[in-house]
Structures are given as structure tokens and as C-alpha cells.
Amino acid sequence: MKAKTNHSESHNNKSLTKASEDKMKTRAFFGLLILSTLLFTAYTFAEVNKTAPKANTYEAIELNRLIGLASDNEGLRVSCAFNLGEMKSMKAVIPLIALLREGKTCEERIIAALSLVKIGDPQGVYMVSRLAKFHDCDRTRRMCEKFYNGYLYQKYLDEHPDKATDLALAK
């Protein structure tokens, strides 16, 4: 009797195992079917934004730096301000003037002043000259004065290239 019981138990276990395997295969099949449907649908109906600039173009980089100027992260703002100055971005003049006037730290204002002088826009250079005379922070005032004097020196050399050797000897 014991042998018969073991035989019927093993038969029941085999049928349970077979049923479990069938159930798992069915679940896997339907899961794969649903996943395939979702991926196909997402791929089919995905819209490509053709108006957005490509990631490695000048316009995209400039746009990202301009967005970074409005960040809450001070390091990101300073880095973006510096990079916009290196790029000589004319679109950055107004945001840099705002950072120059309303920056939370001296470093932000100093980098904004440097960038504005590098860009060379008259409105930005004028704001740097005003800060060189009237800013409350002594460090910011001194740095703005150096940037503005460097700008005037370079402008003079550009207008009078024959004087470059005389000025180089005078230093």
C-alpha cells in the first residue's frame, strides 16, 4: 500500500509541477506579449522634436549655459557665466548683467563682470565700469576696475596697433 501511495503522490506532484510550468509559461508569454506591444506602440507613436537643437551644436550649448545661469546651484551659475563669456555669447548679456547686479556672492559678480568684458557688449562693459566705481564690496570693485582697464587697454591697442610696441616697453 505504501508503494501505491508513493506512486500516486509522485503522480500528483508531477501533475502539479506540470500545471505550474504551464501556468508560468502562460504568464511569461503574456508578459512578453504586453511588453512587445508597449515597446512597439511607444516606438511607432514617438514624436521626434525636430525643432530642438542638436546636443553638440553651438546653439544647444549656449541654451544650456543660459538655463544654468538661472540655477539654484551657485557653482553651476558661476561656471555657466564663465563659459558664456568664453563663448562671447551676445544672448547672455542681459542675464549676465542681472547676475552682476543681483548676484548672491562676490564670486558670481566678479565672473559676470569678467564675462561681460570678454563679450565686449557696450551695455555690459558700461555696467562693469559703474561697479568699478560704486560697488559696496571692495574686492568686487577692484576686480571690476581691473577688468574695465584691461578692456580699455585692449581697445586702445586695437585702434592703434602701431603703439603696441611703445606700450609693451612702458610696462
C-alpha positions in Angstrom: 0.0 0.0 0.0 2.9 2.3 0.8 4.2 1.9 -2.7 0.9 2.7 -4.2 0.7 5.8 -2.1 4.1 7.0 -3.1 3.3 6.3 -6.7 0.0 8.4 -6.5 1.8 11.2 -4.6 4.6 11.4 -7.2 1.9 11.4 -9.9 0.1 14.3 -8.1 3.4 16.1 -7.7 4.2 15.6 -11.4 0.8 16.9 -12.4 1.2 19.9 -10.1 4.6 20.6 -11.4 3.3 20.3 -15.0 0.4 22.7 -14.2 2.8 25.1 -12.5 5.1 25.1 -15.5 2.2 25.6 -17.9 1.0 28.5 -15.8 4.5 30.1 -15.7 4.8 29.7 -19.5 1.5 31.3 -20.0 2.4 34.2 -17.7 5.8 34.6 -19.4 4.1 34.5 -22.9 1.5 37.2 -21.9 4.1 39.3 -20.2 6.3 39.2 -23.3 3.3 40.0 -25.5 2.4 43.0 -23.4 6.0 44.3 -23.3 6.3 43.9 -27.0 3.1 45.7 -27.6 4.1 48.6 -25.4 7.5 48.9 -27.0 6.1 48.7 -30.5 3.4 51.3 -29.6 6.0 53.6 -28.0 8.3 53.4 -31.0 5.5 53.8 -33.5 3.9 56.9 -31.9 7.1 58.5 -30.6 7.5 62.0 -32.0 10.9 63.4 -32.7 11.3 67.0 -31.8 12.9 68.3 -35.0 12.9 71.9 -33.7 15.2 71.3 -30.7 18.8 72.0 -31.5 21.2 69.0 -31.6 23.1 68.4 -28.4 26.5 69.3 -29.8 25.7 72.5 -31.6 26.7 76.0 -30.5 23.1 76.9 -30.0 22.4 74.0 -27.8 25.4 74.6 -25.7 24.6 78.3 -25.4 21.0 77.5 -24.4 22.2 75.0 -21.7 24.5 77.6 -20.3 21.8 80.2 -20.3 19.5 77.8 -18.4 22.3 77.1 -16.0 22.5 80.8 -15.1 19.1 80.6 -13.6 20.0 77.5 -11.4 19.9 77.5 -7.6 23.4 75.9 -7.6 26.0 78.7 -7.2 28.8 76.6 -8.8 26.7 75.9 -11.8 25.8 79.6 -12.2 29.4 80.7 -11.9 30.6 78.0 -14.4 27.9 78.9 -16.9 28.6 82.6 -16.6 32.3 81.9 -17.3 31.6 79.7 -20.2 29.2 82.2 -21.8 32.0 84.8 -21.6 34.4 82.4 -23.3 31.8 81.8 -26.0 31.3 85.6 -26.4 27.5 84.9 -26.3 25.5 88.1 -27.1 22.4 86.3 -25.8 24.0 86.2 -22.4 24.5 89.9 -21.9 21.2 90.7 -20.2 21.3 87.6 -17.9 24.9 88.4 -17.0 24.0 92.0 -16.2 21.3 90.7 -13.9 23.8 88.3 -12.3 26.3 91.2 -12.0 23.7 93.4 -10.2 21.9 90.8 -8.2 24.5 88.0 -7.6 24.4 86.5 -4.2 28.2 86.3 -3.8 31.2 88.4 -4.8 32.4 85.5 -7.0 29.3 85.5 -9.0 29.5 89.2 -9.6 33.2 89.0 -10.5 32.8 86.2 -13.0 29.8 88.0 -14.5 31.9 91.2 -14.9 34.7 89.2 -16.5 32.3 87.6 -18.9 30.7 90.9 -19.9 34.1 92.4 -20.6 35.1 89.3 -22.7 31.9 89.6 -24.7 32.5 93.3 -25.2 28.9 94.5 -25.5 28.8 98.2 -24.7 25.9 97.9 -22.3 27.7 95.1 -20.3 31.0 97.0 -20.3 29.3 100.1 -19.0 27.8 98.2 -16.1 31.2 96.8 -15.2 32.6 100.4 -15.3 29.8 101.5 -12.9 30.5 98.7 -10.5 34.2 99.6 -10.6 33.3 102.9 -9.1 30.3 102.4 -6.9 30.1 98.8 -5.7 29.9 98.2 -1.9 32.3 95.2 -1.9 35.9 96.3 -2.1 37.0 93.1 -3.8 34.4 93.3 -6.5 35.1 96.9 -7.1 38.8 96.3 -7.5 38.3 93.3 -9.9 35.8 95.3 -12.0 38.3 98.1 -12.2 41.0 95.7 -13.5 38.6 94.1 -16.0 37.5 97.5 -17.3 41.0 98.9 -17.5 42.1 95.8 -19.4 39.2 96.2 -21.8 40.2 99.9 -22.4 43.8 98.9 -22.9 42.9 96.2 -25.5 40.5 98.6 -27.2 43.3 101.2 -27.5 45.7 98.6 -28.9 43.1 97.5 -31.4 42.6 101.1 -32.6 46.3 102.0 -32.5 48.3 98.9 -33.4 51.5 101.0 -34.1 51.6 101.9 -30.4 51.7 98.3 -29.2 55.5 98.2 -29.1 55.7 101.5 -27.2 53.2 100.3 -24.6 54.9 97.0 -24.2 58.2 98.7 -23.4 56.4 101.0 -20.9 55.2 98.1 -18.9 
